[in-house]
Amino acid sequence: MLSHSNEVSIDHSLLKQDKSRGSQLNYHHRFSNLRTIPVESSQAQTRIKTEYIEEQCRSIISTNQSPDVPFEHSINPYRGCEHGCIYCFARPSHAYWDLSPGLDFETNIIYKSNAVAELKKKLNNPNYQCKPIALGVNTDAYQPIEEKLQLTRALLEVLLEFRHPVHLLTKSNLVLRDLDIIKELNAHNLISVGISITTLNNHLKTIMEPRAASPKSRLKIMKELSDIKVPVHALIAPIIPGINDHEIEKIVRAVKANGVENISYIMLRLPHELKTIFTDWLELHFPYRKDKVLSYIRDLRGGQLNKSEFGKRMTGCGIFSQIFNARFKLACKKFSMNKEGKDHLSTEHFRNELPTQLPLI
């Protein structure tokens, strides 16, 4: 049976794990007064089917003014992500749909069926100002359902038609399907591709990012894109102290060996429900390391598990933040990374379907 309580107390030995999922529980969200907690293992599902929900979005381009991110405009064709990364900062956004940031985030995927039409409408607006768009920032634009729906591919086709610059961010080898479009965009200096990599350990990848591409596959993506001169940026995201921070230098070396010249990192963030989701994941997979990891995180976040202060959200603060940053910079220096400036995509080729001005008589 299921019991409802405001207190979270979970005996993980009772859970029947679906090893293809990141979260093992369907937490109620912060807008709900209740939490659903499994108390009998016989009721725990061992395999959960993914459901897809259509959304007719009112606008497709999101705007942000955060000093912590290098773009103002972004497009996310999907809400929720079947990759199931336990650390995903976007999990709490599912609460706005009255869905759980836990299993619902991985098993109830919302797709924006009118994304292409809305993008064309936006780009043809007389007041539109062309700035690079980041595609797939909140949730991966190349998650499994993209293979069938091809929303991301269609959006790239529109951006190519309008000669609009785009930054792709993914951890899926499905991006290689669209090499034809990527090559054309690159010919006009209109694209860069960011590949996130969290670990080189396939076992850790499996329990932390169950449905994402393997580390080996991600390095292969970097290699293939770099070989055809597409600007590639690697991202260690996130660094989790006590879990994967010992791999910083190894990841930098592996990325360099696969042709990538630029790399950055993001420290683990735990907004809203993610605090509980991540803590329960630690209890399930690293019970003897849990307290140490949480202590590191608090040291990085001013005594809390999360602190959303601009300028410190991505790197943390304090002595451990300084140590991680120093290690990262030393590794970059050792392997000759980040010597060139950031990629500047072109906006001068942008064109839309607006009628041209008639010549003055």
N, C-alpha and C positions, 0 to 999 in steps of 0.2 A: 504494500500500500504506500501511498504518498502522505507525508505529513507536512503541514505548513507551520512555519515559525519565523519570527523575526531574527532569531539567533541561528548562525550557521555552525553546525556541528556535524561533521561528516566522518564516518568510518570507511575509509577507502578500501579496506579489505572486503567490504560487502559489494563493491562495484564490479559488474561484468564489463570489462573495458572493450570499447570499439576502438581498436588500435589504429584505425584509419581516420580517427577524429582527434583534434587537439584537446578540446574540452570534453569532459566526461559527464557534465551536468548541465541542465537547462536552468540556469539561475534566473530568478525574477530580477527585473531591472530596478533602477533607482527611483522610478516613478510609481513603483508598486510597493504596498506595505507588506507583502508576503514574499516568502522564499519557499520554493518547492525542493524538498530534500528526500532522496531515495533512502528508505530505511530497511528495505528487503531486497536482496540481490535478485530474487526471482522476478522482480518487476523491472529490472534494468535491461534495456534493450542492448543486444549485442551488435546489431547492424541497423543503421538509420538511413533511410532513403532521403536524398536531397530533393527539395521541392523548389520550383522556379516560379516567381511571381512577377507578372507584368506591371510596369509602371509607365504612365504617360506623364513624363516630366514637363514642368512648366518652363524651365530653362536648363540648359545643358552645361554652361560654363559657370564655374564657381570662382569667386574672387576672394583673395585674402590679402591682408596687409601686414602679415607677421614678419618681423625682421629675422626670424629663424629659418625661413625657407626662401630659396632663390628664385621663386616665381610668384606671379600675381594671379595667374589664371590656371585653372585645372579642369579636367573632365574626368568623371568617373562613371563609365557606362553601367557598372554593377554596384549594388549595395550588398554587403556581406561577402564572404570569400570562402570558397570550398577548400582552399589550401589548408585552412585550419590552424594557422600559426598561433600558438598559445599566447604570444606576447603582443599581438596586433593592437596598436593604439586605436584602431577604428572600431573595435568590438563594441564599445559603449554607444556608438551611433545607432545601433540597432534598436536601442531603447525607445528612440523617437517613433519607431514603427510599432511599439508595444510588443516587441520581440526580444527574446533573451540575448544578451551579449555572449552567452555560452554556446550551447549546441545550435540554437537558432541561427546564430551568426554564420555558422558553417553549413547549415542544412536548409535554410530558407534564403535563397538568393534572389534578390530583386533586380530585374533587368529593365533598362530604359528603352523600350521598343521604338520610341520616336526620337531617339538621340540624333540620328542623322538629319532628319528634317529640321529639328531644333537648331542644330549646328549651322546648317545652311542659312536658316532664317537669321541667326545671330550674325554670321559673317557678312550677310548682305545688308545689315542695318547701316544706314548712312552715317550713324554716329560711332560705329565700331572702330576702335583703334587696335591695330595689329600688335600683339605682344606674344612671345612664346607661350604655348599652352603645355602644361604638364599633364600627361595622359596616364591614368592608373596610379595615382598617388595614394588615395585613401584605401582602396582595395585593388587587387591586381586585375588589370584590364585583360590579361591573358590567362585567367583562371579556367578550369576545365570546360565550363559551358560555352566559352568563347569559340571553341572548336566547332560547335554546332551553330550558334547564333551569328558569329562573325561580325558583331557590332564594332569591335575595335578596328578590324580591317576596313569596314565601311567608313568609319570615322577618319582613318588614315587616308583613304581615297579622297574624301572631301578636302582634307587639309592639303593634299597634293594638288588637287584641282584648283584650290585658292592660293597655292604657293604660300602656305602658312607654316611657320616654324613650330616644332613640337619636340618636347622632351618625353621620351618613353621611360617608364620605370617598371621593371618586372623581375620575377624570379622563375619564370616559366620558359621552357624551350620552345613553346608554341610561337614565340616571337619570330623564330626562324622561318615559319611559314610565310611571313610577310616580307621576306627579303627583297622581293621584286619592288614593292612600294618603298621600302626603306632605302634601297639603292637610288631610286629616282629622287626621293626627298633629299638624300645626301648630295646628289649631283648639284643641287641648288643651295647647299648649306642650310638645310631646313630641319635637320634632325640630329639628336644625340640620344643615346640609349644608356640608361642606368640599370645595372644588374646588382641586386642585393644578394649578399652571401653572409650567412651567420656562422657557419661552421664548416670544417672540412671532414668532420666525423659523421659518417652516414647514420650511425645509430642515434646520435644526438639529433640529427636532422629529422629522423623518423618520428621521434617522440615530441619534438618541438615544432616541426612544420610537416605534418604527416602526409599531405597531398601535394606538396611543392616538389619541384625538380631536385634531383640529387646534387650535392656539391660538384661532382664531376661534370654533370650536365651544364651547370651554370658556368663553370670555367670554359667548357666547350663553346657556349654561346659567346662569351667574351672573345675567345680566339677567332671564331668565324667572323664576327663583326669587325674586329680589329684588322683582320687580314684583308678586308675589302675597304679599309680606311673610314669606316663609320666611327665617329667619336663615341667612345665607350667610357663610362664612369662606373667604377665599382663602389659599393656601399656596404660597409660592415654594419648591419642594422638588424637587431640592436646588439650592442655589447652588454652582456649580462655578467656582472662580477660574480666570480665563484662558479660560473657555468661554462662560459666560452671565452673569457678574457685572456686565458693563457694561449689562445690561438691567434692573437692579433698579428704577431710577426709572421706566423706561418701563412696566414691569409694574404697579407701584403705581398709576400714572396710568390705565392701561387698566382695571384692576380697579375703580377709583373711578368711572370713566366708565360702568361697567355696573352701578352700583347697590350695590356691596359696600362696607361700612363698616369691616370688620375684616380684617386680613391679618397673616401671620407668615411666618417663613422657617426653613429647616433647611439647615445646611451639609452638603456631601457627606460621607458616611460610607463607608468601605471595609473592612468586616469580612471576615475569612477570605479565601475565594477571590476575592472581589470586587476585591481589590488587583490580581491578575493579569488578570482579565477586563477591568477598566476600563483598565489600562495598555495591554493589547493593542488595545482600542478606540481609544485615543488614537493608537497607532502606525499604525493603519489609516486613521483619518480626519484626524488632526492631527499627523502625524509631526514637523513642524518646531516644533510648540508643546508637544509632549509633556513635555520636560524642564522647561519653565517651569511648566506646570500641576502636575506632580508636586512641584516645589519649593515652590509655593504651599501645596499640601496638607500637606507636611511641616512647613512653618512654622505651619500652623493646628493641627497635631496633635503638637506637641512633638518634632519631628524624625522622626516616624514617619508612615506612610501611614494609620494608624488608631489611635485611642486611645479606649477605651470608658468613660472616667471619667465618672461621673454629674456632671451640672451643666455639662459641656463637650462632651458628645457631639453635641448639636444645633447648637452655635454655634462650636465650636473655641476656641482660645485664642491669645494673642499679639497682635502689632500689627495683622496683617491682619484678624483677627477683630474687633478694635476698629474698624478702618476700615469694614469691611462693615456692622457694627452701626450705626455713626454715619451712614453713608449711608442705610441703611434707615430709621432714625428720622427723619432730616431729610426724606426723601421722604414719610413718613407725615404729618409735620407740614405739609409743603407742600400736600398733597392732602387734609388733614383726615381722616385715617384713624385708627382705633383710639381714637376719643374716648369711645366707650361701653364699659362693662364687658363681660366675657365673658358669653355666653349661659348662663343658668341654666335648665335644663330641669326640668320639674315631675315629682316622684315621688309627689305626693299623690293622683293619680288611679289609681295602680296597683291592679289587682284580679286575683285568680286564681280557680281553681275549687274552692278549699278550702271545706269546709262551714263555715258561720258558727256561732259558739258559741250553744248553746241558752240561753235566758234562765233565770236562777236562779229556782227555785220557793220 
